[in-house]
């Protein structure tokens, strides 16, 4: 009863659940109890992130997910019978999460992380379904996925699954002594599907399990190494700091969440129970550490205060966008008013320091450039952390100049970016080689078929001559 009441309080506290009717007080073992459990599980799985484009229409779909092959839209998963999943049976819903197969037998795109959800128990999957079916149905059609051939042919996903998908429950040690670790593994590997962002992809865009949690690029952002390596990963973080980050997105002197991680914290991770957060941290401590030999310090241990502002005083007015402005002038005009001229941030911590900051100190400058371009928006119980993006104010060359100033002053001096790098980040990050490889493969196959037909035709003419 206490757990159910706590979950109900969690639901009412979440801004994206404001439009949902609160269930009545649950009875142990009742359908309402299952709905509340499903609500917690759906929150842990961050379902709302990919299935909501309008906060006033939670779970009604339409959210665009950028992939190397084109945009895929998260579908409507409200119980609307025409545009949602109102006509789905229990078996069809379980099959979707466990096997990646849709209602009509079609293969689902792995932007839907069934590779992780396959490890969920049947009871948990059905609890999520019960919760979704308790919500008001919303009629909203999902836009078609504008994917080019052959990626618009779902049949090719059967081949992808052969190499990259192994359905089945998470295999774990069931001994009571490992209960916390077991729960953490279930959260990381199944429900919260952490590997989907933090594990690099192989050539076929499947997860490279040999580098599990070693960091990966996602739509221009870097999902960092979260293995327990003290230099490249989170080994130098305390358990308390990790839990604070998962709750608030901020740890002074280490990191401030932005991009997809900020969304995951806002909509999902901050709502996890204390025990679940502890279990998740415990599991991440247990995975094999992955070290990058080029890392000499943790990414949060970089930087020194800037002193350029003193030299700029009394000079010509500092410009915020003039292409002829120096790097220091660009920083002074665009960043110093919030992050301070020295880069130390605001005294109350509202604006983070640029020194001892993971996004600035990382050897991969992707997140620094993305924050400059897109800004930050992160809502938690502590308030709304906001920074405007400068994509419409600074061109690629100016962003590169500003980023290089910050990298040299507050981050890893070895990192450099140019206008081309910024342009790629602005477009969503470096493209995957797979589309070109598949196109080359298709061309080679077509050439082989044509050669075979030519050989058959010549042989046939020889026989008839």
C-alpha positions in Angstrom: 0.0 0.0 0.0 2.8 2.4 0.8 4.5 1.6 -2.5 1.4 2.3 -4.4 0.8 5.6 -2.6 4.4 6.6 -3.3 3.9 5.8 -7.0 0.7 7.9 -7.1 2.6 10.8 -5.6 5.3 10.4 -8.2 2.7 10.5 -11.0 1.2 13.7 -9.7 4.6 15.4 -9.4 5.6 14.8 -13.0 4.8 17.7 -15.3 4.1 15.4 -18.3 1.6 13.5 -16.3 -0.5 16.6 -15.5 -3.1 15.7 -18.2 -3.6 12.2 -16.9 -6.3 11.2 -14.5 -4.9 10.0 -11.2 -6.0 6.4 -10.4 -8.0 5.8 -7.2 -6.4 4.5 -4.0 -5.3 1.0 -4.8 -6.2 -2.3 -3.2 -3.3 -4.8 -2.8 -3.2 -7.0 -5.9 -5.9 -5.1 -7.7 -5.9 -3.8 -11.2 -5.2 -0.3 -9.9 -2.2 -1.6 -8.1 -1.0 -3.1 -11.5 -1.6 0.3 -13.2 0.5 2.2 -10.6 3.3 -0.3 -10.9 3.1 0.0 -14.7 3.3 3.8 -14.3 6.5 3.5 -12.4 7.9 1.0 -14.9 6.9 3.2 -17.9 8.6 6.2 -16.2 11.8 4.1 -15.6 11.7 3.1 -19.2 11.3 6.8 -20.3 8.5 5.8 -22.7 7.1 9.4 -22.7 10.3 10.7 -24.3 9.9 9.1 -27.7 6.1 8.9 -27.8 5.3 12.6 -27.0 5.7 15.6 -29.2 3.1 17.8 -27.5 3.1 17.8 -23.6 -0.6 18.3 -23.7 -1.0 15.0 -25.5 1.2 12.5 -23.6 2.0 9.3 -25.3 0.1 10.3 -28.5 3.2 9.9 -30.7 4.7 12.0 -33.4 8.1 12.6 -31.8 10.8 12.7 -34.5 13.8 10.4 -33.8 16.8 11.2 -36.0 18.7 8.1 -37.3 21.4 7.7 -39.9 18.8 6.5 -42.4 16.2 9.2 -41.9 13.6 10.3 -39.4 11.5 7.7 -37.5 8.4 8.9 -35.6 7.5 7.5 -32.3 4.0 6.1 -32.6 0.8 6.8 -30.6 0.6 4.4 -27.7 -2.5 5.8 -26.1 -5.5 3.4 -26.0 -7.1 5.1 -29.0 -8.5 2.3 -31.2 -7.9 4.1 -34.5 -4.5 5.8 -34.2 -3.1 4.2 -31.0 -2.9 0.7 -29.5 -6.4 0.4 -28.2 -7.0 -2.8 -30.3 -3.7 -4.5 -29.2 -4.0 -7.7 -27.3 -1.8 -8.7 -24.4 0.1 -11.1 -26.7 0.6 -8.5 -29.4 2.0 -6.0 -26.8 4.3 -8.5 -25.3 5.5 -9.6 -28.7 6.3 -6.0 -29.6 8.5 -5.5 -26.6 10.0 -9.0 -26.5 10.5 -9.7 -30.2 10.3 -6.4 -32.0 7.2 -7.5 -34.0 4.2 -5.2 -34.5 0.5 -5.9 -34.4 0.3 -7.0 -38.0 3.5 -9.1 -38.0 5.8 -6.3 -39.2 9.3 -5.9 -37.9 9.8 -2.8 -35.7 12.6 -0.4 -36.2 15.2 -0.7 -33.4 14.9 3.0 -32.6 12.3 1.3 -30.4 14.7 -0.4 -27.9 13.1 -3.9 -27.9 16.7 -5.2 -27.8 16.6 -4.1 -24.2 12.9 -4.5 -23.4 13.2 -8.1 -24.5 14.9 -8.7 -21.1 11.9 -7.4 -19.2 9.6 -9.9 -17.4 6.2 -10.6 -18.9 4.5 -9.3 -15.8 6.3 -6.0 -16.0 5.4 -5.6 -19.7 1.7 -6.2 -19.0 1.8 -3.8 -16.1 3.1 -1.1 -18.6 0.2 -2.0 -20.9 -2.3 -1.8 -18.1 -1.0 1.7 -17.3 -1.1 2.9 -20.9 -4.6 1.5 -21.3 -5.7 3.4 -18.2 -4.9 6.7 -19.9 -7.4 8.8 -22.0 -7.3 7.8 -25.6 -5.9 10.5 -27.9 -6.7 10.4 -31.6 -3.5 11.5 -33.4 -2.1 9.9 -36.5 1.7 9.1 -36.5 3.4 10.7 -39.6 4.9 8.2 -42.0 8.6 7.5 -41.7 10.4 9.3 -44.6 13.0 6.6 -45.1 14.7 6.0 -48.5 14.9 2.5 -50.1 15.9 0.0 -48.9 15.5 1.2 -45.3 11.8 1.7 -45.9 11.5 -2.1 -46.3 10.9 -3.6 -42.9 11.8 -7.1 -44.2 15.5 -6.2 -44.1 15.2 -5.9 -40.3 14.9 -9.7 -40.1 18.5 -9.9 -41.3 19.6 -7.1 -38.9 18.1 -9.1 -36.0 20.1 -12.2 -37.0 23.3 -10.3 -36.2 22.2 -7.9 -33.5 19.2 -9.2 -31.5 19.1 -12.1 -29.1 15.6 -12.1 -27.4 15.1 -13.5 -24.0 15.2 -12.8 -20.3 18.2 -11.3 -18.5 20.3 -14.1 -17.2 21.4 -13.4 -13.6 22.5 -14.9 -10.4 19.3 -15.5 -8.3 21.0 -15.7 -5.0 19.7 -13.3 -2.2 23.1 -11.9 -1.7 23.0 -10.4 -5.3 19.6 -8.8 -5.0 20.8 -5.2 -5.3 23.1 -6.0 -8.2 20.4 -8.0 -9.9 18.0 -5.1 -9.7 20.6 -2.6 -11.0 21.3 -4.9 -13.9 17.6 -5.1 -14.7 17.3 -1.3 -14.7 20.4 -0.7 -16.8 20.1 -3.5 -19.2 16.3 -3.7 -19.6 14.1 -1.0 -18.3 16.3 2.1 -18.6 18.1 0.7 -21.6 21.3 2.6 -20.8 23.4 0.7 -23.4 21.2 2.1 -26.2 23.0 5.5 -25.8 26.2 4.7 -23.9 27.5 1.7 -25.9 29.0 2.3 -29.4 27.6 0.8 -32.5 29.2 -1.8 -34.8 29.2 -1.5 -38.6 25.6 -2.8 -38.9 24.4 -0.3 -36.2 24.0 -3.0 -33.5 25.5 -2.6 -30.1 29.2 -3.4 -29.8 28.9 -5.4 -26.6 32.7 -5.7 -26.2 32.6 -1.9 -25.4 29.5 -1.9 -23.3 28.9 1.4 -21.6 32.2 2.8 -23.1 30.5 5.9 -24.7 28.9 6.5 -28.0 27.7 9.3 -30.3 24.0 9.9 -30.5 22.5 12.5 -32.9 25.5 14.8 -32.4 25.8 14.3 -28.7 28.4 12.2 -26.8 26.9 9.8 -24.3 30.0 9.4 -22.2 31.8 6.4 -20.9 30.0 5.3 -17.7 32.2 2.3 -16.9 34.1 2.5 -13.6 37.4 3.5 -15.2 38.8 6.4 -13.1 40.1 8.4 -16.0 37.8 7.7 -18.9 34.6 6.8 -17.0 32.9 7.4 -13.7 35.4 5.7 -11.4 36.4 9.0 -9.8 32.8 9.9 -8.9 31.4 9.0 -5.5 28.1 7.0 -5.2 26.5 10.1 -3.7 27.6 12.2 -6.6 26.3 9.7 -9.1 22.9 9.6 -7.4 22.8 13.3 -7.2 23.5 13.6 -10.9 20.7 11.1 -11.7 18.3 13.1 -9.6 19.2 16.6 -10.5 21.5 16.6 -13.6 24.1 18.6 -11.7 27.2 17.8 -9.7 29.2 20.9 -8.9 32.8 20.6 -10.1 31.9 17.6 -12.3 29.0 17.8 -14.7 25.8 19.5 -15.8 23.4 17.4 -18.0 22.2 18.6 -21.4 20.8 17.0 -24.5 19.3 13.5 -24.3 20.7 13.0 -20.8 18.9 16.0 -19.5 15.7 14.7 -20.9 16.3 11.2 -19.4 16.8 12.8 -16.0 13.9 15.1 -16.3 11.3 12.5 -17.5 12.7 9.3 -16.0 15.7 8.9 -13.8 14.9 11.5 -11.2 11.6 9.7 -10.5 13.4 6.4 -9.5 13.2 5.3 -5.9 16.2 5.7 -3.6 16.7 1.9 -3.7 16.6 1.8 -7.5 19.1 4.6 -7.8 21.5 2.8 -5.5 21.0 -0.4 -7.4 21.7 1.3 -10.7 24.9 2.9 -9.4 26.0 -0.4 -7.9 25.6 -2.2 -11.2 27.5 0.5 -13.1 30.3 0.0 -10.7 30.4 -3.7 -11.6 30.7 -3.5 -15.3 34.2 -4.0 -16.9 36.1 -0.7 -17.0 37.0 0.7 -20.4 40.0 3.0 -20.6 41.0 5.3 -23.5 44.8 5.5 -23.5 44.7 9.1 -24.6 42.9 10.2 -21.4 45.4 11.5 -18.9 42.8 13.1 -16.5 39.1 12.7 -15.8 37.1 14.9 -18.1 36.0 17.0 -15.1 39.5 17.8 -14.0 40.4 20.4 -16.6 40.6 24.2 -16.9 42.0 27.4 -15.4 40.3 30.8 -14.8 40.3 33.2 -17.8 41.8 36.7 -17.4 41.0 38.2 -20.9 38.2 40.4 -19.7 40.8 42.7 -18.0 42.5 43.3 -21.4 39.2 43.9 -23.1 38.2 46.7 -20.8 38.4 50.1 -22.3 38.7 48.7 -25.8 36.1 48.9 -28.5 32.6 47.6 -27.6 32.5 43.8 -27.4 30.5 42.2 -30.2 28.3 39.2 -29.7 28.2 38.2 -33.4 30.7 40.1 -35.5 32.7 37.6 -37.6 35.8 39.7 -37.0 35.6 39.5 -33.2 38.4 37.7 -31.4 37.8 34.5 -29.5 37.9 36.4 -26.2 35.4 39.0 -27.5 33.0 36.2 -28.5 33.3 34.6 -25.1 32.8 38.0 -23.4 29.8 39.0 -25.5 28.0 35.6 -25.4 29.0 33.7 -22.3 30.6 35.8 -19.6 27.4 37.5 -18.4 26.2 34.1 -17.1 29.3 32.0 -16.6 31.4 35.0 -15.3 34.4 36.5 -17.1 36.7 34.0 -15.4 34.5 31.0 -16.4 33.8 30.2 -12.8 30.0 30.3 -13.1 27.6 32.1 -10.8 28.1 32.1 -7.1 24.8 30.4 -6.4 25.5 27.6 -8.9 22.6 28.5 -11.2 25.1 28.8 -14.1 27.8 26.2 -13.9 31.5 26.7 -13.9 33.2 26.0 -17.3 36.2 24.7 -15.4 35.9 21.2 -13.9 33.0 20.6 -16.3 32.7 17.3 -18.2 31.2 18.9 -21.4 34.1 21.3 -21.7 36.9 19.0 -20.4 36.1 16.0 -22.5 38.6 15.2 -25.2 35.6 14.8 -27.6 34.2 18.3 -28.0 30.8 17.2 -29.4 28.8 18.1 -26.4 30.4 21.5 -25.9 29.6 22.4 -29.5 26.0 21.0 -29.2 25.4 23.0 -26.0 26.6 26.2 -27.8 24.3 25.4 -30.7 21.2 24.1 -28.9 21.5 25.4 -25.4 20.2 23.5 -22.3 16.8 22.9 -20.9 16.4 20.6 -17.9 13.4 20.6 -15.5 13.8 18.9 -12.2 12.5 19.4 -8.6 15.3 21.9 -8.1 14.0 24.2 -10.9 14.4 24.8 -14.6 18.0 25.0 -15.8 18.0 27.0 -19.1 20.6 28.3 -21.5 19.6 29.6 -24.9 21.2 28.1 -28.0 23.3 30.2 -30.4 22.7 28.3 -33.6 20.8 31.2 -35.1 23.1 33.8 -33.8 26.6 32.5 -34.6 27.8 30.9 -37.8 29.9 27.7 -38.0 33.2 29.6 -38.0 32.2 31.7 -35.0 31.1 28.7 -33.0 34.4 26.9 -33.8 36.3 30.0 -32.6 34.3 30.2 -29.4 34.6 26.5 -28.7 38.3 26.5 -29.3 38.7 29.4 -26.9 36.8 27.4 -24.2 38.6 24.2 -24.9 42.0 25.9 -24.6 41.1 27.8 -21.5 38.7 25.6 -19.6 39.0 22.2 -21.2 41.3 19.8 -22.9 43.9 21.9 -24.9 44.4 19.0 -27.3 40.9 19.3 -28.6 40.3 21.5 -31.6 37.3 22.0 -33.9 36.8 23.7 -37.2 33.8 25.1 -39.1 33.3 21.7 -40.8 33.0 20.0 -37.5 30.4 22.5 -36.3 28.5 22.1 -39.5 28.3 18.3 -39.0 27.2 18.8 -35.4 24.6 21.3 -36.5 23.3 18.6 -38.9 23.1 16.0 -36.2 26.6 14.5 -36.0 28.7 12.4 -38.4 26.8 10.2 -40.8 26.8 6.4 -40.4 28.8 4.5 -43.1 26.1 1.9 -43.3 23.9 3.5 -45.9 26.8 3.9 -48.3 28.0 0.4 -47.6 24.5 -0.9 -48.3 24.2 1.1 -51.4 27.6 -0.3 -52.6 26.5 -3.8 -51.7 23.2 -3.3 -53.6 25.1 -2.0 -56.6 27.5 -5.0 -56.5 24.6 -7.4 -56.2 22.8 -5.8 -59.1 26.1 -5.9 -61.2 26.4 -9.6 -60.3 22.8 -10.3 -61.4 23.3 -8.4 -64.7 26.6 -10.4 -65.3 24.8 -13.6 -64.6 21.9 -12.7 -67.0 24.4 -11.7 -69.7 26.2 -15.0 -69.3 22.9 -16.9 -69.5 21.9 -15.0 -72.6 25.2 -15.6 -74.4 25.0 -19.3 -73.5 21.4 -19.5 -74.8 22.3 -17.9 -78.1 25.3 -20.2 -78.5 23.0 -23.2 -78.1 20.4 -21.9 -80.6 23.0 -20.9 -83.2 
